[in-house]
Amino acid sequence: MSYRKRRFWLSLSDAGIISLAVWLACLVRFDFSFTEISEYQPMYLMMGHVLFVVTGMHFAQLYRPVFRYVSVRELVSIILATSFSVLALYLVLKMTYLLGWSIRFPTSLFLMTLAFVLFGITGSRFVWKWWYEEREKRTQDRRRTLIIGAGSAGVLVAREMKTSPLSELRPVAFIDDEPSKQNLRVYGLPVVGNRADIARVVQRLSISDIVIAMPSASRQTIKDIFDICKTTRASVKILPHVADIISGKITMNMIRDVALEDLLGREPVSVNLEEITGYLRQQVVLVTGAGGSIGSELCRQIARFGPRKLLLLGNEENGIFEMSLELSRLFPEQETVSLIADIRDRQRIASIMHEYRPAVVFHAAAHKHVPLMENNPCEALKNNILGTKNVAECALETSVSHFILISTDKAVNPTSVMGATKRIAELLIQGYNHFGLTRFAAVRFGNVLGSRGSVVPVFLNQIRSGGPITITHPDMERFFMTIPEAAQLVIQAGALAQGGEIFILDMGKPVKIVDMALDLIRLAGLEPGKDIPVVFTGVRSGEKLYEEILTEEEGLSSTCHNRIFIGKPLDFSWNELLAGIARLEQIADKGATMEDKQTIIETLQGIVPGYQSTSYVKEESTPVPYQVAIG
């Protein structure tokens, strides 16, 4: 229907409502005495009210809003327009009476008329809104939804669900921990309990979806609520954190599935990069392993602060190519150089260092897959030890200002070749710090959610293919952090580094791998053990059940950041370290055979006294189904 036709029919409808309101006001004012009513000529009153009120509505453009989206704002506009129109009519009639017109109208009659007109016009709008919503409920199979959080965000979510034609969710009730809200109604929906009542309410109200509408809640609170929600069969979604809602208006596409990082149980580490990145601005910055998960995120973060030139170095051409394209799109003014190089090639690395003269080097290139490196120890020592040695020595030769090594918690009391090689890389960095002007430091953190080769993408692929999810051991635990957290910590370390430090992040409590797997299954709307089987396959070579972030000897000292600490450097013999590395290099040069694997492990144990290899002490284990493991 065109706006002109719509305005005509709405005006006609309002004229009828106003005429009826005038008659009702006259009947009430004069005690249903038609004789007395006739003396005040109600026809003139009706005509006057219709003319003034409908005209006022036109001028206020109150025939434009779509009634199914009518809100308090439209209600206030109708009240103001109607009140001013009736007041204008009253003043006109008073003036005509003062000028000698013989008919007078009681003020109380106008007040009663105004009340009935307001009730009739506003009521008609909300009746239409109610009728449309009820029709939507009957014509659409919307899923019954429980909203957790009856605050302003929860109300906005409920409103969006009710009014959005794209919404497949129908709000049924609220859950809120605030005692003062219990048994009340918020936006027409009952508050039916607190978080302890979630499971009971889901069953009683046949809830199929739960939306957590608490954008300012802590990660621990979100995790606690999700732990309750996952005992139900309902699908769980979440509203983003308040910092992510920039526009101030909540829409249905903001309501997303709960992500695994929401369930880490700690707040993300926040770093004010604007205050600490002066050492990057207008500098040549080199990132090795720039095509990897951590390296690529480092490039994104560094590019925000305007380095003079950003060097993307990697051995995997597709990753470097994609990273270069992304940076050119996100930061078109930033000059980047894509360098395909192997950090094991000393001559190539030296050539790059002398040509571009980087001031800052972030060394992220490494082999980090534990079982693969157990089977290929020679490649681990070539990349993680000799490659690091090449890059570090070239950095010294060209007087790099800052050199930051990305390390791992697997370097602490290592049981794997990968962990032992990364520990030796840490020792190299601490040793090189005593030569030249370069500030060498390392950053040690746990597993990174979503990084290539990490457990989460593996689990997700297994879920997509229908299972089973394979887990090595029910007691396996790991520390986790997000990719942006890891990158920001590395950049922070560069600002704090005085030389020789190993920076360590407070990553909160370790997460059980089996709990993570079960959460991922539930987040996919499936039931563990029924829709997706879970099988334990036994601990693999080189793996530990529990990871550590520092040795007992290292201790911790604080920094200006309350979530970042420094492990105390340990004493070691630099000459013995170099001698051990030379022996490893000899093995690498001739190409390691099966017999050389034991020699590599023994040599690594000689360099890293805490290294206890599990490669030749593998337990025999039988896959155990999830249901049996729970019992």
URGI-V537698 format. One record per residue. RES is the residue in one letter. OMEGA is omega in whole degrees, -180 to 180 (NA if undefined). Layout:
# URGI-V537698
res=RES omega=OMEGA
res=RES omega=OMEGA
This chain:
# URGI-V537698
res=M omega=-180
res=S omega=-179
res=Y omega=-179
res=R omega=178
res=K omega=-180
res=R omega=180
res=R omega=180
res=F omega=-177
res=W omega=177
res=L omega=177
res=S omega=179
res=L omega=178
res=S omega=179
res=D omega=178
res=A omega=177
res=G omega=179
res=I omega=-179
res=I omega=179
res=S omega=179
res=L omega=180
res=A omega=179
res=V omega=179
res=W omega=179
res=L omega=179
res=A omega=178
res=C omega=-180
res=L omega=-179
res=V omega=-177
res=R omega=-175
res=F omega=173
res=D omega=176
res=F omega=176
res=S omega=-176
res=F omega=178
res=T omega=-180
res=E omega=179
res=I omega=-176
res=S omega=-180
res=E omega=-177
res=Y omega=174
res=Q omega=-177
res=P omega=179
res=M omega=178
res=Y omega=179
res=L omega=180
res=M omega=-179
res=M omega=-180
res=G omega=180
res=H omega=180
res=V omega=-177
res=L omega=-175
res=F omega=-175
res=V omega=-179
res=V omega=177
res=T omega=178
res=G omega=178
res=M omega=179
res=H omega=-179
res=F omega=179
res=A omega=179
res=Q omega=-177
res=L omega=173
res=Y omega=179
res=R omega=-177
res=P omega=174
res=V omega=-170
res=F omega=-178
res=R omega=176
res=Y omega=-177
res=V omega=-177
res=S omega=180
res=V omega=-179
res=R omega=178
res=E omega=179
res=L omega=179
res=V omega=179
res=S omega=178
res=I omega=180
res=I omega=-178
res=L omega=-178
res=A omega=-179
res=T omega=-178
res=S omega=179
res=F omega=-180
res=S omega=179
res=V omega=178
res=L omega=178
res=A omega=177
res=L omega=180
res=Y omega=-179
res=L omega=178
res=V omega=-179
res=L omega=177
res=K omega=180
res=M omega=179
res=T omega=178
res=Y omega=180
res=L omega=179
res=L omega=174
res=G omega=178
res=W omega=-169
res=S omega=-177
res=I omega=175
res=R omega=-178
res=F omega=-180
res=P omega=177
res=T omega=180
res=S omega=179
res=L omega=179
res=F omega=179
res=L omega=177
res=M omega=179
res=T omega=179
res=L omega=-180
res=A omega=-179
res=F omega=179
res=V omega=179
res=L omega=-180
res=F omega=-177
res=G omega=-175
res=I omega=180
res=T omega=179
res=G omega=180
res=S omega=179
res=R omega=-177
res=F omega=172
res=V omega=177
res=W omega=179
res=K omega=-180
res=W omega=-179
res=W omega=-179
res=Y omega=-180
res=E omega=178
res=E omega=177
res=R omega=178
res=E omega=179
res=K omega=-178
res=R omega=-174
res=T omega=-179
res=Q omega=179
res=D omega=-178
res=R omega=-176
res=R omega=-178
res=R omega=-170
res=T omega=175
res=L omega=180
res=I omega=178
res=I omega=-176
res=G omega=-178
res=A omega=176
res=G omega=-177
res=S omega=179
res=A omega=179
res=G omega=178
res=V omega=179
res=L omega=177
res=V omega=180
res=A omega=-180
res=R omega=-180
res=E omega=178
res=M omega=-178
res=K omega=-170
res=T omega=-176
res=S omega=177
res=P omega=-180
res=L omega=-176
res=S omega=174
res=E omega=-177
res=L omega=177
res=R omega=-178
res=P omega=-178
res=V omega=-176
res=A omega=176
res=F omega=166
res=I omega=180
res=D omega=-178
res=D omega=-178
res=E omega=-178
res=P omega=-176
res=S omega=-179
res=K omega=-176
res=Q omega=178
res=N omega=174
res=L omega=177
res=R omega=179
res=V omega=-177
res=Y omega=177
res=G omega=-179
res=L omega=-178
res=P omega=170
res=V omega=-165
res=V omega=177
res=G omega=177
res=N omega=-173
res=R omega=179
res=A omega=-178
res=D omega=-172
res=I omega=-177
res=A omega=-180
res=R omega=-178
res=V omega=179
res=V omega=-180
res=Q omega=-175
res=R omega=-176
res=L omega=179
res=S omega=-178
res=I omega=177
res=S omega=-179
res=D omega=175
res=I omega=176
res=V omega=176
res=I omega=-176
res=A omega=-179
res=M omega=-172
res=P omega=-180
res=S omega=-179
res=A omega=178
res=S omega=178
res=R omega=180
res=Q omega=178
res=T omega=178
res=I omega=-180
res=K omega=-180
res=D omega=180
res=I omega=179
res=F omega=178
res=D omega=176
res=I omega=-177
res=C omega=-175
res=K omega=173
res=T omega=178
res=T omega=177
res=R omega=-177
res=A omega=173
res=S omega=-174
res=V omega=175
res=K omega=-174
res=I omega=172
res=L omega=-178
res=P omega=177
res=H omega=-174
res=V omega=179
res=A omega=-179
res=D omega=-177
res=I omega=-172
res=I omega=-173
res=S omega=-178
res=G omega=179
res=K omega=-179
res=I omega=176
res=T omega=-175
res=M omega=-178
res=N omega=173
res=M omega=-179
res=I omega=-172
res=R omega=174
res=D omega=175
res=V omega=179
res=A omega=-175
res=L omega=180
res=E omega=175
res=D omega=-172
res=L omega=179
res=L omega=177
res=G omega=176
res=R omega=177
res=E omega=177
res=P omega=179
res=V omega=-179
res=S omega=-179
res=V omega=176
res=N omega=-175
res=L omega=-179
res=E omega=-176
res=E omega=-169
res=I omega=-173
res=T omega=177
res=G omega=-179
res=Y omega=179
res=L omega=-174
res=R omega=178
res=Q omega=177
res=Q omega=171
res=V omega=-175
res=V omega=179
res=L omega=174
res=V omega=174
res=T omega=-175
res=G omega=-173
res=A omega=178
res=G omega=-179
res=G omega=-176
res=S omega=-179
res=I omega=-179
res=G omega=-179
res=S omega=178
res=E omega=174
res=L omega=180
res=C omega=179
res=R omega=-178
res=Q omega=-177
res=I omega=-177
res=A omega=179
res=R omega=-171
res=F omega=168
res=G omega=171
res=P omega=179
res=R omega=178
res=K omega=180
res=L omega=-177
res=L omega=180
res=L omega=-177
res=L omega=178
res=G omega=-179
res=N omega=-177
res=E omega=-168
res=E omega=-178
res=N omega=179
res=G omega=179
res=I omega=180
res=F omega=-179
res=E omega=179
res=M omega=179
res=S omega=178
res=L omega=-179
res=E omega=-180
res=L omega=179
res=S omega=177
res=R omega=-177
res=L omega=-176
res=F omega=-174
res=P omega=-179
res=E omega=-175
res=Q omega=177
res=E omega=178
res=T omega=177
res=V omega=179
res=S omega=-176
res=L omega=175
res=I omega=-176
res=A omega=176
res=D omega=-177
res=I omega=177
res=R omega=180
res=D omega=-174
res=R omega=-177
res=Q omega=-180
res=R omega=180
res=I omega=179
res=A omega=180
res=S omega=179
res=I omega=-178
res=M omega=-178
res=H omega=-179
res=E omega=-172
res=Y omega=177
res=R omega=179
res=P omega=176
res=A omega=-177
res=V omega=177
res=V omega=171
res=F omega=-174
res=H omega=-178
res=A omega=-177
res=A omega=179
res=A omega=166
res=H omega=-172
res=K omega=-180
res=H omega=-170
res=V omega=-177
res=P omega=179
res=L omega=-179
res=M omega=174
res=E omega=180
res=N omega=-179
res=N omega=-174
res=P omega=-180
res=C omega=179
res=E omega=178
res=A omega=-179
res=L omega=176
res=K omega=-174
res=N omega=-171
res=N omega=-179
res=I omega=-176
res=L omega=177
res=G omega=177
res=T omega=179
res=K omega=178
res=N omega=-176
res=V omega=-178
res=A omega=-179
res=E omega=177
res=C omega=176
res=A omega=177
res=L omega=-178
res=E omega=-177
res=T omega=175
res=S omega=172
res=V omega=-178
res=S omega=-177
res=H omega=176
res=F omega=-176
res=I omega=178
res=L omega=173
res=I omega=-179
res=S omega=-173
res=T omega=176
res=D omega=178
res=K omega=176
res=A omega=-179
res=V omega=-177
res=N omega=-170
res=P omega=172
res=T omega=-177
res=S omega=175
res=V omega=180
res=M omega=-180
res=G omega=-180
res=A omega=179
res=T omega=178
res=K omega=176
res=R omega=177
res=I omega=177
res=A omega=176
res=E omega=180
res=L omega=177
res=L omega=-179
res=I omega=179
res=Q omega=180
res=G omega=-179
res=Y omega=-180
res=N omega=-180
res=H omega=-180
res=F omega=174
res=G omega=-175
res=L omega=-176
res=T omega=174
res=R omega=179
res=F omega=175
res=A omega=178
res=A omega=177
res=V omega=-175
res=R omega=176
res=F omega=-175
res=G omega=-178
res=N omega=-178
res=V omega=-179
res=L omega=174
res=G omega=180
res=S omega=-179
res=R omega=-180
res=G omega=179
res=S omega=-171
res=V omega=-174
res=V omega=177
res=P omega=178
res=V omega=179
res=F omega=-178
res=L omega=178
res=N omega=179
res=Q omega=178
res=I omega=-180
res=R omega=-179
res=S omega=176
res=G omega=177
res=G omega=3
res=P omega=168
res=I omega=-179
res=T omega=180
res=I omega=-175
res=T omega=-175
res=H omega=-178
res=P omega=-179
res=D omega=-178
res=M omega=180
res=E omega=177
res=R omega=169
res=F omega=-179
res=F omega=173
res=M omega=180
res=T omega=-180
res=I omega=178
res=P omega=177
res=E omega=-178
res=A omega=-179
res=A omega=-179
res=Q omega=177
res=L omega=180
res=V omega=179
res=I omega=177
res=Q omega=-179
res=A omega=179
res=G omega=180
res=A omega=-177
res=L omega=-170
res=A omega=169
res=Q omega=177
res=G omega=174
res=G omega=-176
res=E omega=165
res=I omega=-178
res=F omega=-175
res=I omega=180
res=L omega=169
res=D omega=-174
res=M omega=179
res=G omega=-178
res=K omega=176
res=P omega=-177
res=V omega=176
res=K omega=-178
res=I omega=-180
res=V omega=178
res=D omega=179
res=M omega=-180
res=A omega=-180
res=L omega=178
res=D omega=179
res=L omega=178
res=I omega=-179
res=R omega=178
res=L omega=177
res=A omega=179
res=G omega=-178
res=L omega=-178
res=E omega=180
res=P omega=177
res=G omega=-180
res=K omega=178
res=D omega=-179
res=I omega=177
res=P omega=179
res=V omega=-175
res=V omega=175
res=F omega=-172
res=T omega=-178
res=G omega=-178
res=V omega=-179
res=R omega=180
res=S omega=176
res=G omega=-176
res=E omega=173
res=K omega=175
res=L omega=-177
res=Y omega=175
res=E omega=178
res=E omega=-179
res=I omega=176
res=L omega=176
res=T omega=179
res=E omega=-177
res=E omega=-174
res=E omega=-175
res=G omega=180
res=L omega=169
res=S omega=-173
res=S omega=173
res=T omega=178
res=C omega=177
res=H omega=-172
res=N omega=179
res=R omega=-179
res=I omega=-177
res=F omega=-180
res=I omega=173
res=G omega=-177
res=K omega=178
res=P omega=179
res=L omega=177
res=D omega=175
res=F omega=-179
res=S omega=-179
res=W omega=-179
res=N omega=179
res=E omega=178
res=L omega=-180
res=L omega=179
res=A omega=178
res=G omega=179
res=I omega=178
res=A omega=178
res=R omega=178
res=L omega=-179
res=E omega=178
res=Q omega=178
res=I omega=-178
res=A omega=-177
res=D omega=-177
res=K omega=179
res=G omega=-172
res=A omega=173
res=T omega=179
res=M omega=-180
res=E omega=-178
res=D omega=-179
res=K omega=179
res=Q omega=178
res=T omega=178
res=I omega=-178
res=I omega=180
res=E omega=178
res=T omega=177
res=L omega=179
res=Q omega=177
res=G omega=179
res=I omega=-177
res=V omega=-175
res=P omega=-178
res=G omega=-176
res=Y omega=177
res=Q omega=-177
res=S omega=175
res=T omega=-175
res=S omega=-176
res=Y omega=177
res=V omega=-175
res=K omega=179
res=E omega=171
res=E omega=-178
res=S omega=-180
res=T omega=177
res=P omega=-178
res=V omega=179
res=P omega=-175
res=Y omega=-176
res=Q omega=-180
res=V omega=-179
res=A omega=179
res=I omega=-180
res=G omega=NA
